[in-house]
Amino acid sequence: MAPLNESLATTIDVIETKPLVSPITKPVLQENCFSLSEGILRAKHSSPILFDVPQNLTFTPFSSHSISTDAPLPTLLRVQANAHKGGFLGFTKDSPSDLLTNSLGRFEDREFLSVFRFKMWWSTAWVGKSGSDLQAETQWVMLKVPEIDSYVAIIPIIEGSFRAALNPGENGNVLISVESGSTQVKESSFNAIAYVHICDNPYNLMREAYSALRVHMNTFKLLEEKKLPTIVDKFGWCTWDACYLTVDPATIWTGVKEFEDGGVCPKFIIIDDGWQSISFDGEEPGKDAENLVLGGEQMTARLHSFKECKKFRNYRGGSFIESDASHFDPHKPKMIIYKATERIQAIIEKQKLIREFGEHDLPELDEKIKKFSEELNAMFDGEQVSLGSEDVSGSGMEAFTRDLRSRFKNLDGIYVWHALCGAWNGVRPETLTHLQSKVVPFDISPGLDASMTDLAVDRIVEAGIGLVHPSKAHEFYDSMHSYLASVGVTGAKIDVFQTLESVAEEHGGRVELAKTYYDGLTKSMVKNFNGTEIIASMQQCNEFFFLATKQISIGRVGDDFWWQDPHGDPQGVYWLQGLHMIHCSYNSLWMGQMIQPDWDMFQSDHVCAEYHAASRAICGGPIYLSDHLGKASHNFDLIKKLAFFDGTVPRCLHYALPTRDSLFKNPLFDKESILKIFNFNKFGGVIGAFNCQGAGWSPKEHRFKGYKECYMSVSGTIHVSDIEWDQNPEAVASQVIYTGDYLVYKNQSEEILFMNLKSDAMEITLEPSSFDLFSFVPVTELGTSGVRFAPLGLINMFNCVGTVQEMEVTGDNSISVEVKGEGSFMAYSSSAPEMCYLEGKEAEFKWEEETGKLSFYVPWVEESGGISRLSFTF
């Protein structure tokens, strides 16, 4: 849901200061929708949801559990009104253990949608018809119950010090696995380890269920309770794919300048991994690791200082102000990356030969590796950094961020990357001694045995985590973040969240350790980053959402953007992009209840860049790129379809969600389904249709792979009713007479047509890795004149209707529109206007009698922040 306005948020802050003990009112008691008897869990007394429920399983209605919560009063009342729709499942075993598994019962021949963890850090969607079709580490499952026009959610949760997930069993059984993460923390009985909820609307189902859990658990907050970070409606650039670990001041300066030169300067940047002071065990503790390039090389290193590494410490204030870093070759990062890739490929080839044939004497490969290493070192040795002179301008990160903002007036937010535990492998105990850190083994939960192999996990297992003692967690984050804030950093992208689950043996288990760390992080956010400026990443596990989101209000909903398949499938450059769409779309169903979904970066020169751009335009979150340096690496024609000149974006009001007819489908490899997502603008709605066919999860191989036979054209339909209009409480109908007709704009063909709820659906066909966008605008009838009018906004933007800021009927024969941006304004008008005014001055326009298209050019008006005022008289 969208965030509350500030006045209501302020009221809620007051309410939250004193926990409410329920019931504060006497709700009308209704009979619970679920019943458990004779081994069957039924919904609404008729429909069996689970058969063969074991005798040790219990069901208790939501209303039977006492509540102590700081939830806002409107949320609490809403939950109480729906209390009869849900309840909790529990079970008891004969003996206590730190890891317990129990059947919840079985279901077969019933369509479901679920989300499961395919890596420690990442989740995605899965569909099927039986409990045995579920995948390991399922975070929730939604069952379709058409015989009573309903949907049922089963959500494993947290009880005490134990966290739960669903797993597949034999013969349709659904298993629940409950673990503490420590052999010292054991239990045998649970009263509320999973939650079940029923609703006749799948979107309301998720909102109601997670609202109930927010009240019951009182360990997290809903998105509607929190403020969003300032970057949410901005355009940005992240350094990761641009230069990986080679990031330095000259790279960043040059990158921002290239965007400015292209006509769209970023409002925020993310200085990703590569800026920190890290070193490897066995090396001099206070000396930075150098010449690191590719992701993976740094993953056994640990943090030895909160300050920036030598590359950034060496920056001298004013160094680039006059020169604009003109000494820097923008192609160098890519050249270094290619050389490092050649080297690592030779190393991998050698390791493969040793593994498969036991061959160790490989002089040709050894010589090749040596040659690549020497060439790579020469590239670094040849770097000349302009250090400037020692003067009052200062040095290091503080001077650099100050100079960046001085030179690039449009730049506001400067985020930096760090791992939850500091660096990938935590902190070096012998350096930051006051944090009482200790290297502890990384013990992976048995629940992840069926997950995809992951380089990051392997490297962390190899070295263990330098874990800051939990009692020092708040000091750890506050020390790091207060320093960053003091040198001009405004926020952080925090990665590798799920590490805590594997290092909790000596600290009360994964839940208790997480609570302590997240409490420290939350306090630091409030003090140092305005309470909002954190992007959570590698965090897609229920534990994070139930324990870490009291303050965090934005996070990644997809895996990383992969510009090619790291495992070598040449078709991966295409099918990985559709996979990304699926991750983001379906994860938003549950993650969006607690955080604003972030769809991650992409590169504007990628072969599927337009495909990505269309999804980002309507996703409802920030839009940021990771373009390489060099003018040929940027597609500014595409970028200008996403972002305004001032670095803001026409953001949708909500977050994008799959349409109802996409929920129980497999748009990845069923050879027939299109992924459709919808969102809202102030004066309409939008549907994005994407052909994602060609890849998917392999349950047997436990990985994603290409399915070439599915990389094909698919057909489907588009209808105005695909947009769930009731899911957008912020939509305004303005003060106009709504006729029931919608103007529909097809992005790819620039066609317009009309549709209402009774109209036939549009038939569409999409080629592989292609898309289309469909904007819907209610048609306004102007009083007695009978003129029908609908503004589409600037059609040179992907989210054209999002450029419309205001619309008002000013008389029987006139209407005014405010639009932001520069470009081609288009509206439908059933008659040609007598006059058209732009900023009070008469403007030339074009009107097509055959189609009713009314169009003219709108310039960027700097004085009004890009907003132009248009008026039409008929």
N, C-alpha and C positions, 0 to 999 in steps of 0.2 A: 504494500500500500504506500501511497505517497506520504511524505512527512507532513505533520501538522503545521499550521501557521504559528508564528512566533508567539502571538498572544495566548493561544491555547497551550502551547508548549510551556510557557511561563506558568500558567495556571497549574499544569500537570506537575511541574517541578515542585510547587508548593504542596500538592497532594502527596507527592512521593516522599516527602521528608518524614512522614509518619506511616509505617506499614499499617495496612488495613487488615483487620482480622475479620474474615467472612463468617457468617453473612452479615453485611451491614444493612441489608434490607431483607425482607421476608419474601423471597421469590415464590411464584406460584409453582408448586411441585408438580412435575409431570412424570408419568411413568417412563422409565428408561427405555430407549429404543433397542437395547440389546438384552438378551437373556441367555444364560448358560444352564442347560439341563440335559441329562441323559447323553452327555458327550457331544453335544452340538451347540455351537454358538450361533444364535439366530439374530437377525435384524428385523425389527418391527413385527416380531412374533411369527413371522412366516418364512422368511428367506434364510436358509442355512448359509452361513459364511464359512465356518470351519466345522468339519466332521472329525470324529474320533479324537475329540479333545481329551487329553489324559486327565485322570482323576486328581492329580496333584496341581492342576491349573485352576486358578480362581479368577473370577470377574467381579469387580466392585464398581458401582456407578460413580461417576465424577462427583456427584453431589454428596456422596458418603465420606469424602475425604475433607478433613479440616484444611482451611486455607489461611496462611499468613503471607500477605503479599504487599508490595509497594506499587502494584500495577495502577495506572490511572483509573479513576472512577468509571469513565465511559467503557474502558476495556473490561473492567470487572463486571459491570452490569451486563455487557454483551455476552460475556462468558457464562454468567449465571443464567441468562435467558436460554442459552443453548446447552445447559448442563445435562439435560436429558438425552442428548445426542451422543454422549460419550462415556467411556469408563476405562478402567485399568485392568490389565492382566498381570497376574503374579503366579509364582509357583514355589514349591518347597521340595527340597531334596533331603535325603537321609543324613548326609554328612556335609560339612562346610568345605568349600574349595575356593581358590582364587579364579577359577575358570569353570563355569557350569554351562551345560547345554540341555535344553528341554524342548520338546515338541509343543507347539501351540495348537496342533490339530492339522488337518489337511484340507486342501481345496483342489478341485480339478474342473476342467471345462468352464473356467471363469476368466475372462480377460483381465489382465492386470497391467499397470504401469508401475515401474519401480525405479529407484536410483541406488546404485551400488558403488563401492570404492574399487576402482580398477587399479589404482596405485595407492600407496600410503596417503598421498596428498590430494588425489583427484577422484571425482565421482562422475558418473554418467548414467544415462537412462537405459532401461531394459524392459522388454515386454514379453508376455507369455500367457499361458492359460492354466498353469498348475504350480503348486508349491514347489515342485521339483524343478521348475524352470527358473526359479530365482537364482541369482548369482551370490557368491559369498560376499559378506560385508554389505548387505542391503541396508540402506538407511531408512527407507520407508517403502510401503507398497500401497497402491490405490487399486481397489477392486471395483469392477463395473458390475452393478447389480440391476440389470434392466427390468427384471420382473417387478420391482417396486420403484422404478425410476430413480435409483439412488446410486451413490458411490460410498465406499467404505475405505477408510485409511487405517492401516496398522503401522504404528510408529514406535520402534524401540527407543527407549529413553535412558535416563540416568536415575538410579535410586541409591542413595547413600554414597558409597565409594565405588560403585560398580556402574559400568557403562555397557549397553547392549547393542547388538546388531542381529539382523535376520540372516539365515542361511538356508539353502535348499536341503530337503530331506528326501528319503525314498518314498515312493508311492504317494506323491502329492503333499507330503508333510512339510510344514513350515517350522524350522528350528529357530529358537532364539538362543544366542550365545551371550553370556554375561561374564565380564571379566573385570578384575581390579587392576591388573598390571603389576601386581606385587604378590609374591608367594607368602608374604607376611600378613596380607589382608584377605581374610576368608569369610564367606557367608554361605548360608544354606537356604534362606527364606527371603522371598521378595513379594511385596504387596502391590507394587506399581512399577513394573519394569518395562511395560509397553502400554501404549495408549491406543484405543480404537475409537473412531468417530464416524458418524454417518451424516450425509447431506444429499440433497437433490441436485446440487450444483458442484462440479469438481473444483472450481476456483474458490467458492465459499467454503468448501470442505477443508482446503488447506489453511485458509485464513482462520476459520473457526478452531481447527485442531491445534494450530500453533499458538493461537490466543489462549486456548485452554491450558496448554503446557506452560505458557509464560506465567499465568496466574498460579498454576499448581507448583511449578519448580522454583519460581522467583529467582532464577539465576541468570536470566538474560532479558533483553528488552526487544520489543518489536520495532520494525523500521519506523512505523508511524509515530513512535515516541521520541525519535532522535533527530537531531539536525544532521544534514548532509555536509560533506566536505565542500570547500569552496571550488574544487576542481570539477565538480560533477557536471557542470554545463560548459566546460571549457575544452579547448583543443590543446593537445600537448605532444611532446616527443620524449621517448624513452631511449636511453643509450644502449640497451642490451643487444638487440640484433644488429644495431648499427656498428658496434665496435667490441662487443663482449668485454673481456677483462682489460683491454687496452685503453679504456676510457681515461681521459686526462683533460685538463682545462682547455687545451687547444682544440681537442676533438669536440667538446661541448660548445665552445664559442663558435667554431666553424659551422657546426650543425644548426645552431639557432640562427646564425646569419644567413645560411642558405634558405631557410624557411622565410625569413624576413624578405630576402631578395625576391623570393617567389610570390610574395604578396599575402602570406598568411603566417604571421609570427606567433609561435606558441604562447599560450597563457601560462602553461606550466611545463616543467621538465622533470623527468625522473632520472637521477644519476644512479644507474643500476650497479650491480656488483662490479667491483674493481677499484673502488675509492678507499676502502678500509685499510687499516694497518693490521695485516695478518702475517703469520709466519707458521712454519711447519715444526712439528716436534723434532728435536735434535739440532735445530738451527738456533743461531743466536736469538734469544727471546725478543729483544727490542729492535731487531732488524727486519724490515719489510721483505716479504717474498717479492721477487721482481720477475719481469718478462713473462708473466702469465697471460695467456691469450684466450683459450677456449674453456667453455663451461665444463667442469669436471676436474680441471687441473687444480682448482682452488679448494676442492671439497674435502680435503683432509687437513686443511689449514685452520688455525684458530686465531681469534682476535687477541692482540696484545696491547692495544691502546684504543681509546675512544676517538682519538684524533685521526685526521685524514692521513693517508699514506704519503710517501715522499713525493710522488708525482704532483700531488696537490699542495703539499707543504712548501714545495719549491716555487710556487706561484708568488710573484711580487706584485703588489698593488699597482695598477695602472699599466701593467705590461702590455695588454692587448688593446687598450683604449684607442691609442693613435694608430697602431698598425692593423687593428682588426684581425689579429692572428694571421696576417697574410703570409708569414713564413711557412705555415703549415700546409702540407700536401694532403688534401682531403681524400685522396685515393689510398693513402698509406694504411689506414686501419684494415681496409679490405684486403690489401696485399699481404699484410701480416697474418690475417685470418686464413687466407688461402694457403700460405706457406706452413702455418701451424697445422692446418688440416692435412696437407700432404705428409707432414711428419707423423701425425697421429695415425693416419691410414697405414703407413709403413710399419708402425709399431704394432697395430692391430693385426696386420698380415703376418708379422713375425710370431706374435702370440698364438695365432690360429695354427700355424705350422707346427709350433712346439706342442700345442695341445693335441692336435690330431695325429701327428706323426712322430712326436718325440724328438724332432730334429732341432738341435741346438746350434749346430755349426752352420750359420747362414751369413757368410761374409758379404754377399751382395746386398742383402737387406741391411746388415749392420752399417755398411758403407753409405747406403742411401739415407738411413736415419741420421748418421753423423753429418752428412752433407746438408740435409734439411735443417738440422740443429744449428750448424754454423751459419747458414744463410739467415736463419731466423734471428740469431743473436746479433748478426751484423746489422739487421734492420733496426734493432733497438739501440745498438751502440752508435748508430748514425744519427739518432734523434738529437736535435738541438732545440732546447727549450729556452725561450726568451724569459730570463729571470727578472729583468728590469733592474732598478737600482734600489739600494736600501734607503727608504725614505719614510715619511710619516704615513704613507699609503698602506702600510701593513703588508701582511703576507698570508699565505695559506688559504684555506677555504673561506674564511671571513672576507678577505680582500677579493677573492674571486667572485663570490656571490654578490658583493657590493658592486663590483665592476660590471657584472652581467646585467644587473638591474639598471645601472646607470646608462649602459649602452643600449639595452633593449627595453625601452620604456613599457612595452606591452607585457613583459614577463612578470608574473606575480609569484606563482608557486614554484618552489624548488624542493623537490622531494629527494631523499636518498634511500638506497636499499640497505636492509640488514636482515639477518636471519633472526628468528625468535630467540635463539640462544646466543646471539652476537654475530658469529660467523657460522658457516656451515657446520663446523665441528666445535662450536662453542668458543670458550675462552681459555687462553693458556694460563694454567694455575700459577705458574711462576712469575707472571707479570702483574695482573690486576689482583694482587693478593688479598686486598680488603674484601673481595667478593667471595672468598672462601670456596673457589671453584675446585672441582675434582673431576678427573677424567673417568667416566663411567661407561661400561659396555652398553652397546645399543642392541637391546633384545627385542626382536620383532615379534609381534603378537601372532599366535597360530592362525588367527582369523585372516591374516594376509597371505597365507600360504598359496592361495589360488589367485593372487594378484599378479599384475604384469611386472616382469623384471625391470629394475630401475637403477640406472647408474648412480644416482644420488644416494639411494639407500645403500647400495654396495659400498660406496666410498665412506659413508658415515659409519657403517658397520666395521669397516677396516680400521678406523682410527678411534671410534668411540666419540662421546660428546664431552667437552670440557664444560661441565654443568655448574653454573653459579648456584650456590646453596639457596634453597627456596626462601630462607629467612632474609636473604639479601636481594631478592627479586626486585622489590620496589627500588632499592638503592641502585641496582644495576640499570634498570630502564631510566630512572631519573638522571643518573650520572651521564648516560649516553645521550639522552634526548635534550637535557638542559645544555650540554655542550653544543649539540647540533643547532639548537634554537639560537644560541648566542653567536653563532657564526653565519646566521642568515638562512638556515634551512627551515622550511615551514612544515614539513611532514615527512612521513616515511612509508615506503612500501616494505612490509614485513613478510618474509618468505619462511618456508620450512616450519610451519606451525605445528605439524603433527609429531615432531620429534619427541615431545614430552611423553607420549604414550609408551615409548620404548626405553625410558631412563628413570622409571619411577619406583624401582624395586625397594630402594632404601628411604623412600619419601612418602609412604602412605598410599602408594598406588597412583595410577594415571589421573584419576579424577581429582584427588586432593592436591597433587602436584600442579595440575592445570589451574585449579582455583587460585592457588597462591601466586603463580606466575601471572595469570590474567588480571588478578587484582592489582598487582604491581604495575602492569602495563596500562591498565585503565587509569590509575592515579597519575601516571606520567603523561598520558595523553591529555588529560584535563589540565595539568599544570603547564605543559610545554608546547602542545600542538592544538590549542584551541578546543580540545575535546573531540575533534572530528577528523584531523588530517592524518589518518592512517588508512592505507589500502592493505587489506589482508589477502595473502596469497598462499597457495599450497596448504589450504586449510579446510578442504571439503570433506569434513567428517562431522557427524552429529555432535560430538563432544565440543568442538569449537563453537558451534552455533548455540549450544545449550549453556556454555560457560564463559565465552569470551566476548559476547556481543552486548554487554551492558552499555558500552560506549562506541565500539566500532560500528560504523554505519555503512561501510562500502567494502566489497571484497570481490575477488575473482570468482566467476561462475563457470569457467572453462579451463581446460588444460592450456599449456603454453601455445602460442601461435608457432606452428612448425612450418617453415617455408619449404621444407622438403622432408622426405622420410629419412630419419637418421639410420634406419636399418637397410636402406639402399633400394627400396622399390621406386623406380623412376616415376610411376604413376602417383606416388605419394604426394607430389607437388600439387595434385588436384584433390585426391580423396581425403587428405588430411584437413582440408579446408571445410568440407561438408561435415566432417566429424566434429570440428570446432563448433559449428552452428548447433549441432545436436546437444553437445555438452552444455552450452550456454542457455539454450532455450528451455530445456527440461529441468536443469538445476534451478532455474529461476522460480519454478513453482514452489519450492520450499525455501531456498536460500533468500528469496525476495521477501519472505515474511519478516526477516531479521536484518538484512543488509540490502543496500542498493546494488544490484548486479553490475559488475564490471566485466565487459566482454574482451578485455585485453587489447593489446596493440596488434598492428599488422604493418606491412610495408606497402607503400603506395605504388611501387613498381613491380609488385609480384604479378604473376600471370593470372591470379585470381583476386587481384586487388579490388576490382569493382564489386565483385561478389561479397567480399568482406565489408567494403565500404557501405553497401546497401544495408547490411545487417546492423552495423554500428550506428548508422543514421537514425534508426528507429528503435535502438535497444534501450534508450532512456538513460544511459550513463555517459560518462566522459568518453571522448574520442581521442585516442592518441596513437601515434605512429612510432615505428622503430626503423625508419629509413636509414640506409647506409649514407655516408657522405659522398659528395659529388653531385653536380647538377643533374646528371643523367639518372640518379637514383630517386628522384622525386617526380611524381606525376601531379603537377599543380592543377591541371584541369580537373582531375579527380578530387583532389584535396578541397578545392573550392566548391565542390558539391556537398561538402560536409561541414565546413567551417566558414564563419564570417571573417572579414578583414581584420576585425579586432581580436580574433582568437576565441570568440565564443561560438557556441553551436546552437542550432534550433532544436533543443532537446524535447523529446516527448514528455508528457506529464507523468507517465507511469513507467514500469519496466516491461519489456516485451515478454509475451507468454505464448506458448503453442495454442493454436485454435483447438476447439473441442474435438473436431474430427481428425486432429493429429495426435491426440493423447495416447491412444492405444494402438498406434501404428508403429511401423519400423521404417522410417524414411531413409535408412542407410542401405539396407540390402534386401528389401522385399520386392524390388523391381516394379513397384506401382505407386508408392506414396510420395507426395510432395510435403516438405516441411512448410507449414504456414505459421507465422507468428503475427500477433496483433499488438497495437499500442494506440495511445490516444494523444491528440493535440487539443489545444484549447477550443478549436472550432472544427473538430472532426476526428476521424480515426484513420488508421493506416494498417494495411496488411502487407507483409513481406512473404513472398513465395520463393522457396529455394529448392533446387534439385540437389540433394545430398547423397544420392545413390552412388554406390561404388566401393564401400568399405564397411567395416564394423567389427564388433567384438567376437572373438572366437572362444567359446567356452572350453573347448578342448585344449587349445594352445595357450589360453590365458593371455591373449594379446590382441591388439587391433591389427587388422590386415586388410589388404585390398581384395575386393571381389570384382574382378574384371567383367564378369558376366552381368553384373548389376549396373555397370557404368553406362547408362542408357537414358534415352528420353523418357519422361514420365508425364502423365496428364492428370489433371484434377479440375476442381471448380473453385470459384471465388464468389462469395456472396456477402452482402452487407451484414447478415446475421452471424457471419464468422467472427465478427468483433463482439466481444462480450461487453456491451455498453454499460451494463450495471456494475462493472468492476471499476469504474472510474468516477468516484464521487466528486472529483474536482472539475469535471467537464461542465461547461456552462453553455446554455442554449442562447445566451444573450437575450436581449429584449426584442426578439423578432418572432414573427409568426411562422412556426415550423410546419411545412406542408406534408412531411412524411416522405418526401423524395430526397435522395442523395445524389449529388454529382460525384461520379467516379472518374478518377484520372489514372490512366495507365502509364507508368513512368517510361517504359521502354519504347512504346509506340507513340506516346504523347496524345493518345486518343482520349476523348471524354464520352461518357454515356451516363444514363440515369438508371437508378435502381431503388426499389423500396423492398420492404419485407416480403411482399407478395411476388416480386419479380423472380424470373428464372435465374439460376446461377450462371455465371460466365464460365465457359469451358476454356482451359488454358493447357498448353503443352510447353514444357521446359526442357531444353537440351541439357546434357550433363554439365555440372558445375556452372549453371546459369540461374538467373533470378528474374523477378519482376516485383515492382512495388505498386500498390493500389491505394490511392488516397480517396477517402470518403468525406464529403462535406455536405451538411444539411443545406437544402435549398431554401432561401429566404424569399418570401413574397412581400413586396413593398406595398402595404396598405391597399388603397383603392386603385392605384395605378395598375396593379396586376403584374408588374414586372417581377420576374423570377431571377434571383441573383445568388451566386455562390463563389466565394473567393478561394482560389487554389494557392495563392501566394506566389513566391518566386520559384518557377518550375525548373530553374537551373540548379536548384538544391534538391538532393534526394528526398529530404523530409520537407517538401514544399509547404504544406499546410502549417508546419511548425513555424514558418516565418511570419504568419499572420498573428499579430499581437493583440489587436482589438478590432471589433466590428460593431457598428451602431447604425440602426435605421434612424435617420434624422428628420424624416418627414414622409408623406405619402409617396413622394417621388424622388427621394434622395437617400444615399447611404454613404457612410464614411468607413474607411479601413486604415488601420495602421499596420505597416509591414516593416520587418527588419531585414537589411541586407541590400545587395546590389544585384541587379540582373533583370530577367524577363518576368514581369508580373503577369499572371493570367487569372481570369475569372470567367465564370459563365454568366452571361446576361441574355435574357430572352429578347431584349430590345437594345438597340444601340443607344447609348447615353447621349443626351443633348450636349452635356459638358462633362469633361473630366479634368480634375484639378490635382496637381502635385504640389504639396506645400503651399497651397493657396493660389498657385499660378496655373493657368490653363495649359494642359498637356496634350500632345498629339497621341492618338490611340488608334488601334486597329480592331475592327469588329467584323467577324465572319457571320453573315446572315445564316448560312447553311448549318453551322455548328453552334453558334452563339458564343464562340471564343472571343473574349475581350482581352487585349494585351497591349502593353507598352513597357518601355525601359524605365527602371527605377535606379537612380544613382545612390551611392553611399553618402549619407549625410553625417559627417563627422561630428557636427555640433550637437546632434541629438542621439549620439551613440548608435548611429546607423539606422535609426527608425525614420521612415517617411510616412507622411500623412496624405492619404488619398481620399478624394471624394467624388461621387458620381451623381449627376442630376439627370433625371429622365423626363 
